[in-house]
Amino acid sequence: MPGRTPVSSNPTTSAPRVVVFGLGGTIAMTSSTGDAVSPTLSAQQLVDAVPGLAATGIDIEVVEFRRCPGASLTFADITELAAAAADALAGGATGVVVTQGTDTIEETAYLLDLLHHRPEPLVVTGAMRNPTLASADGPANILAAIHTATSPHARGQGCLVVLADEIHAARWVTKTHSTSAATFRSPDTGPLGYVLEDAVRMLNRVPHRLPVPVPNPARQTTVGLHTITFDDDPALLAAVGTRVDGLVVAGFGVGHVPESLVDTLTTLAERIPVVLASRTPAGPTLTHTYGFPGSEQDLIARGLIPAGWLHPYKARILLRALLHAEAKPQEIATAVAAAGGLADFTVWPWPAALDSNGHSERSTTNA
């Protein structure tokens, strides 16, 4: 069981309280031999190494949740983490911070966003430069994330990703460079805000929250992602399709595939949900601009579900979360349309999350 270690605890104070969950990753990696690094630092050691944190007056509680590379985290890990974060917030925490490897942040953060039903901030951060290197970015990222987790301006925004003093929405952020400290970007929207002089400055807002039902832990599903490539082989797509419960296809441009794949995709869409996304870094799939065999209009008519603005990685996380929640086929199609911006969020099949005041977004909007 993960253990909790309070940095400071005073039940009589009204100071904000943040629970930091450590999952490992580059931010926690060192080497005792001077060779390649691996995750060895505890979450407590990470927090203790943050300059200026004690001066903020924020109560910090540390949970050693996992200690592994970001690449080795699982759907089950993040589902369990979402439940633990909800418990911490229900227990009075002002916000939650998660430290983990950056390899999978754009996916784990989006899954947390889907599973986070409360208004308090849930913030994910990490580091691109491990603690053995000059100018390691971990301490600054942790401090910025903690400031974000205590800010009233971050309430009602779901899961946020904070690195390099930028605040991004989990649903839009992506890792754009393999080594740069400024790797995290939101190509379609830009950041929501910044942490400047220890203060959170929000310039944009997430327009609505789209939480999914709690996954059924007994449900085991496999969702594949097939990226369409030049002169793609239908046999590869067919082989993947026979082994999955759902599939995301990352097509060319606005959602196109070679004509040679059309029959295979038609057959797959009759058996499993197949989501059509774009492999390009930014921009949406379209729905009715092109009409040739293998175009977005043709594929949608054959049963594929357009992803809209959802990146393929996000679409895969959403589809798997929906299958784990035992969503029906029509609910899946409706949810993907809403999450991808192709339908109004009010069609979302499940109750809306709470806004920053603890009210239902849907009831507030429709009032």
Stockholm file with secondary structure:
# STOCKHOLM 1.0

chainA/1-367         MPGRTPVSSNPTTSAPRVVVFGLGGTIAMTSSTGDAVSPTLSAQQLVDAVPGLAATGIDIEVVEFRRCPGASLTFADITELAAAAADALAGGATGVVVTQGTDTIEETAYLLDLLHHRPEPLVVTGAMRNPTLASADGPANILAAIHTATSPHARGQGCLVVLADEIHAARWVTKTHSTSAATFRSPDTGPLGYVLEDAVRMLNRVPHRLPVPVPNPARQTTVGLHTITFDDDPALLAAVGTRVDGLVVAGFGVGHVPESLVDTLTTLAERIPVVLASRTPAGPTLTHTYGFPGSEQDLIARGLIPAGWLHPYKARILLRALLHAEAKPQEIATAVAAAGGLADFTVWPWPAALDSNGHSERSTTNA
#=GR chainA/1-367 SS CCEEEESCCCTTCCCCEEEEEEEESGGGEECSSSSSCEECCCHHHHHHTCTTSGGGTCEEEEEEEEEECGGGCCHHHHHHHHHHHHHHHHTTCSEEEEECCGGGHHHHHHHHHHHCCSSSCEEEECCSSCTTSTTCCHHHHHHHHHHHHHCGGGTTSCEEEEETTEEEETTTCEECCSSCTTCEECTTTCCSEEEETTEEEECCCCCCCCCCCCCCTTCCCCEEEEECCTTCCHHHHHHHHTTCSEEEEEEBTTTBCCGGGHHHHHHHHHHSCEEEEECSSSSCCCSSSCCSTTSHHHHHHTTCEECTTCCHHHHHHHHHHHHHTTCCHHHHHHHHHHHTTSSCGGGCSSCCCBCTTSSBHHHHHHC
#=GC SS_cons         CCEEEESCCCTTCCCCEEEEEEEESGGGEECSSSSSCEECCCHHHHHHTCTTSGGGTCEEEEEEEEEECGGGCCHHHHHHHHHHHHHHHHTTCSEEEEECCGGGHHHHHHHHHHHCCSSSCEEEECCSSCTTSTTCCHHHHHHHHHHHHHCGGGTTSCEEEEETTEEEETTTCEECCSSCTTCEECTTTCCSEEEETTEEEECCCCCCCCCCCCCCTTCCCCEEEEECCTTCCHHHHHHHHTTCSEEEEEEBTTTBCCGGGHHHHHHHHHHSCEEEEECSSSSCCCSSSCCSTTSHHHHHHTTCEECTTCCHHHHHHHHHHHHHTTCCHHHHHHHHHHHTTSSCGGGCSSCCCBCTTSSBHHHHHHC
//
